[in-house]
Amino acid sequence: MSEPAEQLAFRVPAGTRERIRTVAREGESMTATVLRGLAALEGQSAAHDAEPGQPLADERLADLERRVSLLEGQAPAMESEGQDYPPLARDMALGMRARGCPPAEIRAALVKVCGKSPSAAHLARALRRWAGQD
């Protein structure tokens, strides 16, 4: 007999559905993919033999809390097209432009990191603004 099921509902940044599909195995549902990812994360935790109160567990918890804080700070920028991009994403895009990467590659990288990117018509203007030239 299987365990009782729970239904969860939560919002994720734009582009998450596509990211889940890229890591899904053939014929695997999105739910199964997410559960497989959670199981893998639990396996990482067990491999470290970290128990609460031990230095390694405390370090990992502090690191996770820091990452959650960063993501919470970026959430409004990811949800609204009117908001700007996180500083790390802007720096990445400016670095790619400096290396001579084509605009399509820069836009794809921004989508991967932020779940969105400026339209092709507005990318050059956004890069100038981020560089402080506009």
N, CA, C and O atoms as CSV, one atom per row, in Angstrom:
chain,resi,resn,atom,element,x,y,z
A,1,MET,N,N,0.849,-1.170,0.000
A,1,MET,CA,C,0.000,0.000,0.000
A,1,MET,C,C,0.897,1.236,0.000
A,1,MET,O,O,1.879,1.288,0.741
A,2,SER,N,N,0.576,2.205,-0.804
A,2,SER,CA,C,1.401,3.413,-0.902
A,2,SER,C,C,1.046,4.401,0.205
A,2,SER,O,O,-0.032,4.352,0.797
A,3,GLU,N,N,1.996,5.298,0.459
A,3,GLU,CA,C,1.797,6.326,1.483
A,3,GLU,C,C,0.752,7.324,1.003
A,3,GLU,O,O,0.577,7.512,-0.201
A,4,PRO,N,N,0.052,7.969,1.948
A,4,PRO,CA,C,-0.905,8.997,1.530
A,4,PRO,C,C,-0.172,10.134,0.819
A,4,PRO,O,O,0.952,10.480,1.185
A,5,ALA,N,N,-0.797,10.699,-0.174
A,5,ALA,CA,C,-0.174,11.772,-0.958
A,5,ALA,C,C,-0.548,13.127,-0.377
A,5,ALA,O,O,-1.611,13.303,0.218
A,6,GLU,N,N,0.354,14.071,-0.567
A,6,GLU,CA,C,0.095,15.453,-0.184
A,6,GLU,C,C,0.165,16.297,-1.441
A,6,GLU,O,O,0.955,16.020,-2.343
A,7,GLN,N,N,-0.657,17.318,-1.495
A,7,GLN,CA,C,-0.616,18.224,-2.631
A,7,GLN,C,C,0.049,19.515,-2.194
A,7,GLN,O,O,-0.322,20.103,-1.178
A,8,LEU,N,N,1.037,19.956,-2.969
A,8,LEU,CA,C,1.747,21.197,-2.690
A,8,LEU,C,C,1.564,22.146,-3.860
A,8,LEU,O,O,1.485,21.724,-5.014
A,9,ALA,N,N,1.500,23.420,-3.552
A,9,ALA,CA,C,1.432,24.441,-4.597
A,9,ALA,C,C,2.411,25.540,-4.222
A,9,ALA,O,O,2.400,26.034,-3.094
A,10,PHE,N,N,3.255,25.922,-5.168
A,10,PHE,CA,C,4.197,27.006,-4.918
A,10,PHE,C,C,4.552,27.675,-6.231
A,10,PHE,O,O,4.428,27.084,-7.304
A,11,ARG,N,N,4.997,28.923,-6.126
A,11,ARG,CA,C,5.387,29.693,-7.304
A,11,ARG,C,C,6.888,29.568,-7.500
A,11,ARG,O,O,7.659,29.564,-6.541
A,12,VAL,N,N,7.283,29.469,-8.746
A,12,VAL,CA,C,8.704,29.396,-9.085
A,12,VAL,C,C,8.998,30.447,-10.150
A,12,VAL,O,O,8.086,30.879,-10.854
A,13,PRO,N,N,10.251,30.863,-10.278
A,13,PRO,CA,C,10.591,31.865,-11.291
A,13,PRO,C,C,10.276,31.355,-12.701
A,13,PRO,O,O,10.259,30.151,-12.956
A,14,ALA,N,N,10.030,32.292,-13.595
A,14,ALA,CA,C,9.790,31.934,-14.995
A,14,ALA,C,C,10.980,31.134,-15.498
A,14,ALA,O,O,12.123,31.426,-15.147
A,15,GLY,N,N,10.717,30.141,-16.306
A,15,GLY,CA,C,11.786,29.324,-16.869
A,15,GLY,C,C,12.062,28.053,-16.075
A,15,GLY,O,O,12.810,27.190,-16.535
A,16,THR,N,N,11.468,27.927,-14.887
A,16,THR,CA,C,11.727,26.750,-14.053
A,16,THR,C,C,11.184,25.488,-14.707
A,16,THR,O,O,11.823,24.437,-14.661
A,17,ARG,N,N,10.017,25.586,-15.311
A,17,ARG,CA,C,9.424,24.417,-15.967
A,17,ARG,C,C,10.376,23.872,-17.034
A,17,ARG,O,O,10.562,22.659,-17.139
A,18,GLU,N,N,10.975,24.761,-17.819
A,18,GLU,CA,C,11.899,24.328,-18.864
A,18,GLU,C,C,13.163,23.720,-18.255
A,18,GLU,O,O,13.703,22.746,-18.780
A,19,ARG,N,N,13.631,24.295,-17.150
A,19,ARG,CA,C,14.826,23.759,-16.486
A,19,ARG,C,C,14.557,22.351,-15.962
A,19,ARG,O,O,15.421,21.478,-16.052
A,20,ILE,N,N,13.362,22.127,-15.413
A,20,ILE,CA,C,13.013,20.792,-14.919
A,20,ILE,C,C,12.965,19.814,-16.083
A,20,ILE,O,O,13.451,18.689,-15.976
A,21,ARG,N,N,12.381,20.243,-17.191
A,21,ARG,CA,C,12.283,19.351,-18.351
A,21,ARG,C,C,13.651,18.981,-18.914
A,21,ARG,O,O,13.822,17.885,-19.447
A,22,THR,N,N,14.628,19.885,-18.801
A,22,THR,CA,C,15.958,19.572,-19.338
A,22,THR,C,C,16.667,18.502,-18.517
A,22,THR,O,O,17.520,17.790,-19.048
A,23,VAL,N,N,16.334,18.372,-17.228
A,23,VAL,CA,C,16.992,17.353,-16.401
A,23,VAL,C,C,16.138,16.097,-16.235
A,23,VAL,O,O,16.588,15.113,-15.649
A,24,ALA,N,N,14.909,16.130,-16.750
A,24,ALA,CA,C,14.026,14.970,-16.629
A,24,ALA,C,C,14.502,13.844,-17.539
A,24,ALA,O,O,15.025,14.074,-18.630
A,25,ARG,N,N,14.308,12.643,-17.064
A,25,ARG,CA,C,14.593,11.463,-17.886
A,25,ARG,C,C,13.425,11.266,-18.847
A,25,ARG,O,O,12.340,11.807,-18.637
A,26,GLU,N,N,13.653,10.501,-19.882
A,26,GLU,CA,C,12.618,10.295,-20.889
A,26,GLU,C,C,11.370,9.692,-20.248
A,26,GLU,O,O,11.439,8.662,-19.576
A,27,GLY,N,N,10.231,10.348,-20.464
A,27,GLY,CA,C,8.956,9.877,-19.940
A,27,GLY,C,C,8.728,10.176,-18.463
A,27,GLY,O,O,7.703,9.781,-17.908
A,28,GLU,N,N,9.669,10.868,-17.816
A,28,GLU,CA,C,9.552,11.160,-16.387
A,28,GLU,C,C,8.717,12.426,-16.185
A,28,GLU,O,O,8.917,13.426,-16.874
A,29,SER,N,N,7.791,12.374,-15.243
A,29,SER,CA,C,6.966,13.549,-14.963
A,29,SER,C,C,7.786,14.594,-14.220
A,29,SER,O,O,8.840,14.295,-13.660
A,30,MET,N,N,7.279,15.833,-14.228
A,30,MET,CA,C,7.976,16.904,-13.511
A,30,MET,C,C,8.032,16.587,-12.017
A,30,MET,O,O,9.043,16.849,-11.366
A,31,THR,N,N,6.959,16.031,-11.477
A,31,THR,CA,C,6.940,15.683,-10.057
A,31,THR,C,C,8.006,14.643,-9.747
A,31,THR,O,O,8.734,14.765,-8.761
A,32,ALA,N,N,8.096,13.620,-10.589
A,32,ALA,CA,C,9.100,12.576,-10.371
A,32,ALA,C,C,10.512,13.145,-10.468
A,32,ALA,O,O,11.402,12.729,-9.726
A,33,THR,N,N,10.720,14.094,-11.379
A,33,THR,CA,C,12.040,14.714,-11.526
A,33,THR,C,C,12.411,15.494,-10.273
A,33,THR,O,O,13.535,15.392,-9.781
A,34,VAL,N,N,11.461,16.277,-9.755
A,34,VAL,CA,C,11.725,17.059,-8.540
A,34,VAL,C,C,11.982,16.124,-7.363
A,34,VAL,O,O,12.894,16.368,-6.573
A,35,LEU,N,N,11.192,15.059,-7.233
A,35,LEU,CA,C,11.396,14.107,-6.137
A,35,LEU,C,C,12.750,13.410,-6.255
A,35,LEU,O,O,13.403,13.153,-5.243
A,36,ARG,N,N,13.174,13.105,-7.474
A,36,ARG,CA,C,14.495,12.499,-7.686
A,36,ARG,C,C,15.589,13.463,-7.247
A,36,ARG,O,O,16.579,13.054,-6.640
A,37,GLY,N,N,15.405,14.757,-7.561
A,37,GLY,CA,C,16.376,15.764,-7.137
A,37,GLY,C,C,16.442,15.881,-5.621
A,37,GLY,O,O,17.525,16.006,-5.049
A,38,LEU,N,N,15.279,15.841,-4.972
A,38,LEU,CA,C,15.263,15.897,-3.502
A,38,LEU,C,C,15.952,14.677,-2.900
A,38,LEU,O,O,16.694,14.792,-1.924
A,39,ALA,N,N,15.703,13.511,-3.485
A,39,ALA,CA,C,16.357,12.299,-2.983
A,39,ALA,C,C,17.872,12.400,-3.140
A,39,ALA,O,O,18.621,11.959,-2.269
A,40,ALA,N,N,18.319,12.981,-4.252
A,40,ALA,CA,C,19.759,13.151,-4.463
A,40,ALA,C,C,20.343,14.106,-3.430
A,40,ALA,O,O,21.439,13.878,-2.917
A,41,LEU,N,N,19.611,15.175,-3.124
A,41,LEU,CA,C,20.080,16.112,-2.096
A,41,LEU,C,C,20.141,15.447,-0.726
A,41,LEU,O,O,21.077,15.676,0.041
A,42,GLU,N,N,19.147,14.626,-0.421
A,42,GLU,CA,C,19.173,13.902,0.850
A,42,GLU,C,C,20.358,12.952,0.893
A,42,GLU,O,O,20.979,12.777,1.942
A,43,GLY,N,N,20.672,12.339,-0.240
A,43,GLY,CA,C,21.823,11.439,-0.317
A,43,GLY,C,C,23.126,12.175,-0.077
A,43,GLY,O,O,24.036,11.632,0.551
A,44,GLN,N,N,23.231,13.413,-0.569
A,44,GLN,CA,C,24.433,14.215,-0.332
A,44,GLN,C,C,24.579,14.480,1.148
A,44,GLN,O,O,25.680,14.406,1.692
A,45,SER,N,N,23.481,14.786,1.798
A,45,SER,CA,C,23.522,15.081,3.229
A,45,SER,C,C,23.977,13.852,4.002
A,45,SER,O,O,24.805,13.956,4.907
A,46,ALA,N,N,23.442,12.694,3.649
A,46,ALA,CA,C,23.814,11.476,4.351
A,46,ALA,C,C,25.276,11.124,4.108
A,46,ALA,O,O,25.946,10.594,4.994
A,47,ALA,N,N,25.769,11.417,2.912
A,47,ALA,CA,C,27.157,11.092,2.589
A,47,ALA,C,C,28.124,11.886,3.443
A,47,ALA,O,O,29.245,11.440,3.688
A,48,HIS,N,N,27.712,13.046,3.895
A,48,HIS,CA,C,28.598,13.878,4.714
A,48,HIS,C,C,28.556,13.481,6.189
A,48,HIS,O,O,29.352,13.981,6.984
A,49,ASP,N,N,27.640,12.589,6.564
A,49,ASP,CA,C,27.493,12.189,7.966
A,49,ASP,C,C,27.396,13.393,8.893
A,49,ASP,O,O,27.979,13.409,9.977
A,50,ALA,N,N,26.661,14.386,8.456
A,50,ALA,CA,C,26.534,15.608,9.252
A,50,ALA,C,C,25.248,15.543,10.057
A,50,ALA,O,O,24.164,15.368,9.501
A,51,GLU,N,N,25.372,15.684,11.343
A,51,GLU,CA,C,24.217,15.718,12.223
A,51,GLU,C,C,24.078,17.117,12.795
A,51,GLU,O,O,25.079,17.818,12.940
A,52,PRO,N,N,22.861,17.546,13.125
A,52,PRO,CA,C,22.695,18.880,13.707
A,52,PRO,C,C,23.609,19.070,14.917
A,52,PRO,O,O,23.778,18.172,15.742
A,53,GLY,N,N,24.185,20.248,14.993
A,53,GLY,CA,C,25.088,20.555,16.092
A,53,GLY,C,C,26.547,20.288,15.773
A,53,GLY,O,O,27.433,20.776,16.475
A,54,GLN,N,N,26.813,19.514,14.717
A,54,GLN,CA,C,28.195,19.277,14.307
A,54,GLN,C,C,28.633,20.426,13.412
A,54,GLN,O,O,27.807,21.008,12.708
A,55,PRO,N,N,29.925,20.763,13.427
A,55,PRO,CA,C,30.400,21.910,12.639
A,55,PRO,C,C,30.024,21.837,11.163
A,55,PRO,O,O,29.630,22.848,10.581
A,56,LEU,N,N,30.137,20.658,10.546
A,56,LEU,CA,C,29.823,20.543,9.123
A,56,LEU,C,C,28.351,20.851,8.871
A,56,LEU,O,O,28.018,21.562,7.923
A,57,ALA,N,N,27.472,20.319,9.716
A,57,ALA,CA,C,26.040,20.576,9.542
A,57,ALA,C,C,25.737,22.054,9.737
A,57,ALA,O,O,24.940,22.629,8.996
A,58,ASP,N,N,26.367,22.672,10.729
A,58,ASP,CA,C,26.141,24.090,10.977
A,58,ASP,C,C,26.621,24.939,9.806
A,58,ASP,O,O,25.970,25.918,9.439
A,59,GLU,N,N,27.762,24.568,9.215
A,59,GLU,CA,C,28.280,25.299,8.050
A,59,GLU,C,C,27.323,25.169,6.875
A,59,GLU,O,O,27.019,26.152,6.198
A,60,ARG,N,N,26.850,23.949,6.638
A,60,ARG,CA,C,25.935,23.724,5.517
A,60,ARG,C,C,24.632,24.480,5.729
A,60,ARG,O,O,24.084,25.049,4.784
A,61,LEU,N,N,24.129,24.492,6.963
A,61,LEU,CA,C,22.901,25.220,7.254
A,61,LEU,C,C,23.100,26.714,7.033
A,61,LEU,O,O,22.246,27.373,6.439
A,62,ALA,N,N,24.220,27.251,7.506
A,62,ALA,CA,C,24.502,28.679,7.310
A,62,ALA,C,C,24.615,29.002,5.825
A,62,ALA,O,O,24.139,30.044,5.375
A,63,ASP,N,N,25.247,28.103,5.060
A,63,ASP,CA,C,25.374,28.314,3.618
A,63,ASP,C,C,24.000,28.304,2.950
A,63,ASP,O,O,23.718,29.152,2.104
A,64,LEU,N,N,23.150,27.359,3.320
A,64,LEU,CA,C,21.804,27.297,2.744
A,64,LEU,C,C,20.988,28.532,3.110
A,64,LEU,O,O,20.258,29.060,2.272
A,65,GLU,N,N,21.103,28.996,4.351
A,65,GLU,CA,C,20.378,30.201,4.754
A,65,GLU,C,C,20.851,31.412,3.959
A,65,GLU,O,O,20.044,32.257,3.572
A,66,ARG,N,N,22.160,31.497,3.716
A,66,ARG,CA,C,22.703,32.606,2.921
A,66,ARG,C,C,22.155,32.542,1.499
A,66,ARG,O,O,21.774,33.567,0.934
A,67,ARG,N,N,22.112,31.341,0.917
A,67,ARG,CA,C,21.626,31.198,-0.449
A,67,ARG,C,C,20.142,31.541,-0.546
A,67,ARG,O,O,19.711,32.167,-1.514
A,68,VAL,N,N,19.363,31.135,0.450
A,68,VAL,CA,C,17.934,31.464,0.454
A,68,VAL,C,C,17.750,32.972,0.536
A,68,VAL,O,O,16.905,33.536,-0.159
A,69,SER,N,N,18.542,33.628,1.387
A,69,SER,CA,C,18.449,35.090,1.499
A,69,SER,C,C,18.747,35.761,0.168
A,69,SER,O,O,18.066,36.709,-0.222
A,70,LEU,N,N,19.770,35.268,-0.531
A,70,LEU,CA,C,20.100,35.831,-1.843
A,70,LEU,C,C,18.957,35.628,-2.826
A,70,LEU,O,O,18.598,36.541,-3.569
A,71,LEU,N,N,18.386,34.426,-2.828
A,71,LEU,CA,C,17.278,34.150,-3.740
A,71,LEU,C,C,16.059,34.998,-3.401
A,71,LEU,O,O,15.373,35.484,-4.301
A,72,GLU,N,N,15.785,35.180,-2.122
A,72,GLU,CA,C,14.653,36.024,-1.734
A,72,GLU,C,C,14.869,37.457,-2.186
A,72,GLU,O,O,13.920,38.143,-2.566
A,73,GLY,N,N,16.110,37.910,-2.145
A,73,GLY,CA,C,16.422,39.260,-2.607
A,73,GLY,C,C,16.256,39.410,-4.103
A,73,GLY,O,O,15.961,40.502,-4.588
A,74,GLN,N,N,16.443,38.315,-4.848
A,74,GLN,CA,C,16.328,38.360,-6.299
A,74,GLN,C,C,14.902,38.115,-6.760
A,74,GLN,O,O,14.567,38.443,-7.899
A,75,ALA,N,N,14.062,37.556,-5.926
A,75,ALA,CA,C,12.719,37.156,-6.338
A,75,ALA,C,C,11.922,38.268,-7.001
A,75,ALA,O,O,11.335,38.020,-8.054
A,76,PRO,N,N,11.862,39.489,-6.451
A,76,PRO,CA,C,11.080,40.520,-7.131
A,76,PRO,C,C,11.620,40.819,-8.525
A,76,PRO,O,O,10.839,41.086,-9.438
A,77,ALA,N,N,12.931,40.780,-8.708
A,77,ALA,CA,C,13.502,41.047,-10.026
A,77,ALA,C,C,13.126,39.954,-11.006
A,77,ALA,O,O,12.979,40.215,-12.200
A,78,MET,N,N,12.971,38.748,-10.523
A,78,MET,CA,C,12.625,37.651,-11.416
A,78,MET,C,C,11.146,37.680,-11.777
A,78,MET,O,O,10.765,37.231,-12.858
A,79,GLU,N,N,10.315,38.198,-10.891
A,79,GLU,CA,C,8.879,38.148,-11.114
A,79,GLU,C,C,8.377,39.267,-12.012
A,79,GLU,O,O,7.387,39.083,-12.720
A,80,SER,N,N,9.023,40.401,-12.002
A,80,SER,CA,C,8.502,41.555,-12.717
A,80,SER,C,C,9.451,41.992,-13.818
A,80,SER,O,O,10.648,42.159,-13.583
A,81,GLU,N,N,8.927,42.175,-15.004
A,81,GLU,CA,C,9.757,42.657,-16.106
A,81,GLU,C,C,10.227,44.076,-15.848
A,81,GLU,O,O,11.246,44.498,-16.395
A,82,GLY,N,N,9.499,44.823,-15.021
A,82,GLY,CA,C,9.884,46.193,-14.727
A,82,GLY,C,C,11.089,46.282,-13.801
A,82,GLY,O,O,11.741,47.325,-13.740
A,83,GLN,N,N,11.394,45.220,-13.089
A,83,GLN,CA,C,12.528,45.226,-12.172
A,83,GLN,C,C,13.803,44.920,-12.946
A,83,GLN,O,O,13.769,44.303,-14.011
A,84,ASP,N,N,14.917,45.359,-12.396
A,84,ASP,CA,C,16.202,45.131,-13.030
A,84,ASP,C,C,16.718,43.737,-12.686
A,84,ASP,O,O,16.095,43.005,-11.917
A,85,TYR,N,N,17.843,43.388,-13.254
A,85,TYR,CA,C,18.462,42.085,-13.059
A,85,TYR,C,C,19.429,42.129,-11.881
A,85,TYR,O,O,19.954,43.197,-11.564
A,86,PRO,N,N,19.679,40.991,-11.222
A,86,PRO,CA,C,20.625,40.962,-10.104
A,86,PRO,C,C,22.023,41.381,-10.569
A,86,PRO,O,O,22.381,41.151,-11.724
A,87,PRO,N,N,22.811,41.988,-9.689
A,87,PRO,CA,C,24.154,42.450,-10.068
A,87,PRO,C,C,25.026,41.347,-10.670
A,87,PRO,O,O,25.780,41.607,-11.608
A,88,LEU,N,N,24.936,40.126,-10.149
A,88,LEU,CA,C,25.760,39.041,-10.694
A,88,LEU,C,C,25.384,38.736,-12.144
A,88,LEU,O,O,26.257,38.464,-12.969
A,89,ALA,N,N,24.101,38.780,-12.453
A,89,ALA,CA,C,23.653,38.521,-13.822
A,89,ALA,C,C,24.113,39.639,-14.751
A,89,ALA,O,O,24.541,39.378,-15.876
A,90,ARG,N,N,24.026,40.885,-14.284
A,90,ARG,CA,C,24.486,42.013,-15.109
A,90,ARG,C,C,25.978,41.907,-15.377
A,90,ARG,O,O,26.426,42.102,-16.507
A,91,ASP,N,N,26.760,41.593,-14.323
A,91,ASP,CA,C,28.211,41.458,-14.501
A,91,ASP,C,C,28.547,40.334,-15.473
A,91,ASP,O,O,29.458,40.461,-16.291
A,92,MET,N,N,27.805,39.231,-15.379
A,92,MET,CA,C,28.029,38.116,-16.292
A,92,MET,C,C,27.789,38.557,-17.735
A,92,MET,O,O,28.596,38.268,-18.619
A,93,ALA,N,N,26.672,39.260,-17.971
A,93,ALA,CA,C,26.336,39.705,-19.326
A,93,ALA,C,C,27.369,40.692,-19.856
A,93,ALA,O,O,27.756,40.621,-21.023
A,94,LEU,N,N,27.818,41.616,-18.999
A,94,LEU,CA,C,28.833,42.587,-19.433
A,94,LEU,C,C,30.153,41.892,-19.754
A,94,LEU,O,O,30.836,42.260,-20.710
A,95,GLY,N,N,30.507,40.896,-18.962
A,95,GLY,CA,C,31.728,40.136,-19.236
A,95,GLY,C,C,31.636,39.377,-20.546
A,95,GLY,O,O,32.603,39.311,-21.306
A,96,MET,N,N,30.466,38.803,-20.808
A,96,MET,CA,C,30.280,38.078,-22.070
A,96,MET,C,C,30.392,39.033,-23.249
A,96,MET,O,O,30.983,38.692,-24.274
A,97,ARG,N,N,29.821,40.240,-23.107
A,97,ARG,CA,C,29.923,41.231,-24.184
A,97,ARG,C,C,31.378,41.620,-24.402
A,97,ARG,O,O,31.821,41.749,-25.543
A,98,ALA,N,N,32.132,41.810,-23.305
A,98,ALA,CA,C,33.546,42.186,-23.412
A,98,ALA,C,C,34.360,41.096,-24.106
A,98,ALA,O,O,35.340,41.391,-24.789
A,99,ARG,N,N,33.955,39.839,-23.931
A,99,ARG,CA,C,34.662,38.726,-24.588
A,99,ARG,C,C,34.212,38.542,-26.031
A,99,ARG,O,O,34.768,37.712,-26.750
A,100,GLY,N,N,33.213,39.305,-26.462
A,100,GLY,CA,C,32.752,39.235,-27.846
A,100,GLY,C,C,31.704,38.174,-28.108
A,100,GLY,O,O,31.519,37.763,-29.253
A,101,CYS,N,N,31.013,37.722,-27.075
A,101,CYS,CA,C,29.963,36.719,-27.260
A,101,CYS,C,C,28.803,37.337,-28.040
A,101,CYS,O,O,28.493,38.514,-27.856
A,102,PRO,N,N,28.166,36.559,-28.904
A,102,PRO,CA,C,27.030,37.088,-29.664
A,102,PRO,C,C,25.838,37.375,-28.740
A,102,PRO,O,O,25.679,36.729,-27.704
A,103,PRO,N,N,25.003,38.349,-29.126
A,103,PRO,CA,C,23.843,38.708,-28.299
A,103,PRO,C,C,22.936,37.523,-27.960
A,103,PRO,O,O,22.413,37.446,-26.849
A,104,ALA,N,N,22.747,36.608,-28.897
A,104,ALA,CA,C,21.876,35.457,-28.627
A,104,ALA,C,C,22.431,34.612,-27.481
A,104,ALA,O,O,21.669,34.089,-26.668
A,105,GLU,N,N,23.743,34.478,-27.418
A,105,GLU,CA,C,24.377,33.705,-26.347
A,105,GLU,C,C,24.225,34.421,-24.999
A,105,GLU,O,O,24.004,33.781,-23.970
A,106,ILE,N,N,24.344,35.747,-25.016
A,106,ILE,CA,C,24.181,36.531,-23.788
A,106,ILE,C,C,22.745,36.401,-23.282
A,106,ILE,O,O,22.514,36.202,-22.089
A,107,ARG,N,N,21.786,36.516,-24.198
A,107,ARG,CA,C,20.378,36.392,-23.808
A,107,ARG,C,C,20.086,35.006,-23.247
A,107,ARG,O,O,19.368,34.877,-22.255
A,108,ALA,N,N,20.640,33.960,-23.878
A,108,ALA,CA,C,20.422,32.590,-23.397
A,108,ALA,C,C,20.997,32.409,-21.993
A,108,ALA,O,O,20.387,31.749,-21.152
A,109,ALA,N,N,22.166,32.992,-21.739
A,109,ALA,CA,C,22.779,32.887,-20.410
A,109,ALA,C,C,21.933,33.612,-19.363
A,109,ALA,O,O,21.776,33.124,-18.244
A,110,LEU,N,N,21.390,34.772,-19.725
A,110,LEU,CA,C,20.531,35.506,-18.790
A,110,LEU,C,C,19.258,34.716,-18.479
A,110,LEU,O,O,18.803,34.686,-17.335
A,111,VAL,N,N,18.693,34.083,-19.493
A,111,VAL,CA,C,17.495,33.265,-19.275
A,111,VAL,C,C,17.826,32.114,-18.334
A,111,VAL,O,O,17.041,31.789,-17.444
A,112,LYS,N,N,18.984,31.501,-18.531
A,112,LYS,CA,C,19.379,30.373,-17.690
A,112,LYS,C,C,19.556,30.803,-16.237
A,112,LYS,O,O,19.177,30.073,-15.321
A,113,VAL,N,N,20.131,31.981,-16.025
A,113,VAL,CA,C,20.419,32.459,-14.668
A,113,VAL,C,C,19.201,33.098,-14.013
A,113,VAL,O,O,18.925,32.850,-12.839
A,114,CYS,N,N,18.474,33.917,-14.763
A,114,CYS,CA,C,17.384,34.723,-14.177
A,114,CYS,C,C,15.991,34.258,-14.567
A,114,CYS,O,O,15.008,34.647,-13.936
A,115,GLY,N,N,15.898,33.440,-15.587
A,115,GLY,CA,C,14.583,33.049,-16.062
A,115,GLY,C,C,13.981,34.045,-17.030
A,115,GLY,O,O,12.834,33.888,-17.448
A,116,LYS,N,N,14.745,35.078,-17.393
A,116,LYS,CA,C,14.277,36.089,-18.347
A,116,LYS,C,C,15.498,36.782,-18.933
A,116,LYS,O,O,16.615,36.635,-18.436
A,117,SER,N,N,15.263,37.541,-20.002
A,117,SER,CA,C,16.323,38.373,-20.581
A,117,SER,C,C,15.671,39.520,-21.331
A,117,SER,O,O,14.499,39.436,-21.700
A,118,PRO,N,N,16.424,40.600,-21.559
A,118,PRO,CA,C,15.863,41.676,-22.378
A,118,PRO,C,C,15.571,41.138,-23.781
A,118,PRO,O,O,16.224,40.200,-24.240
A,119,SER,N,N,14.604,41.728,-24.447
A,119,SER,CA,C,14.317,41.299,-25.814
A,119,SER,C,C,15.533,41.591,-26.683
A,119,SER,O,O,16.399,42.385,-26.315
A,120,ALA,N,N,15.586,40.946,-27.828
A,120,ALA,CA,C,16.722,41.146,-28.735
A,120,ALA,C,C,16.873,42.617,-29.098
A,120,ALA,O,O,17.989,43.113,-29.254
A,121,ALA,N,N,15.749,43.313,-29.233
A,121,ALA,CA,C,15.789,44.726,-29.612
A,121,ALA,C,C,16.303,45.620,-28.485
A,121,ALA,O,O,16.775,46.725,-28.750
A,122,HIS,N,N,16.221,45.168,-27.242
A,122,HIS,CA,C,16.597,46.010,-26.106
A,122,HIS,C,C,17.868,45.567,-25.395
A,122,HIS,O,O,18.284,46.212,-24.433
A,123,LEU,N,N,18.494,44.485,-25.844
A,123,LEU,CA,C,19.676,43.973,-25.155
A,123,LEU,C,C,20.818,44.985,-25.151
A,123,LEU,O,O,21.429,45.216,-24.108
A,124,ALA,N,N,21.113,45.590,-26.298
A,124,ALA,CA,C,22.229,46.544,-26.372
A,124,ALA,C,C,22.000,47.715,-25.418
A,124,ALA,O,O,22.930,48.165,-24.749
A,125,ARG,N,N,20.773,48.203,-25.357
A,125,ARG,CA,C,20.465,49.315,-24.455
A,125,ARG,C,C,20.631,48.904,-22.994
A,125,ARG,O,O,21.162,49.665,-22.186
A,126,ALA,N,N,20.176,47.702,-22.661
A,126,ALA,CA,C,20.313,47.213,-21.283
A,126,ALA,C,C,21.789,47.070,-20.913
A,126,ALA,O,O,22.188,47.432,-19.806
A,127,LEU,N,N,22.598,46.546,-21.832
A,127,LEU,CA,C,24.029,46.393,-21.550
A,127,LEU,C,C,24.698,47.749,-21.347
A,127,LEU,O,O,25.545,47.899,-20.467
A,128,ARG,N,N,24.321,48.737,-22.159
A,128,ARG,CA,C,24.880,50.087,-21.980
A,128,ARG,C,C,24.477,50.661,-20.627
A,128,ARG,O,O,25.291,51.270,-19.933
A,129,ARG,N,N,23.212,50.460,-20.260
A,129,ARG,CA,C,22.734,50.972,-18.974
A,129,ARG,C,C,23.469,50.291,-17.819
A,129,ARG,O,O,23.854,50.950,-16.854
A,130,TRP,N,N,23.662,48.984,-17.915
A,130,TRP,CA,C,24.355,48.243,-16.862
A,130,TRP,C,C,25.820,48.657,-16.761
A,130,TRP,O,O,26.410,48.617,-15.682
A,131,ALA,N,N,26.400,49.052,-17.884
A,131,ALA,CA,C,27.802,49.479,-17.883
A,131,ALA,C,C,27.938,50.934,-17.450
A,131,ALA,O,O,29.051,51.435,-17.288
A,132,GLY,N,N,26.802,51.618,-17.262
A,132,GLY,CA,C,26.829,53.016,-16.845
A,132,GLY,C,C,27.088,53.965,-17.989
A,132,GLY,O,O,27.490,55.107,-17.764
A,133,GLN,N,N,26.864,53.518,-19.221
A,133,GLN,CA,C,27.110,54.344,-20.402
A,133,GLN,C,C,25.834,54.987,-20.914
A,133,GLN,O,O,25.874,55.720,-21.903
A,134,ASP,N,N,24.726,54.740,-20.281
A,134,ASP,CA,C,23.445,55.240,-20.789
A,134,ASP,C,C,22.841,56.235,-19.844
A,134,ASP,O,O,21.761,56.762,-20.109
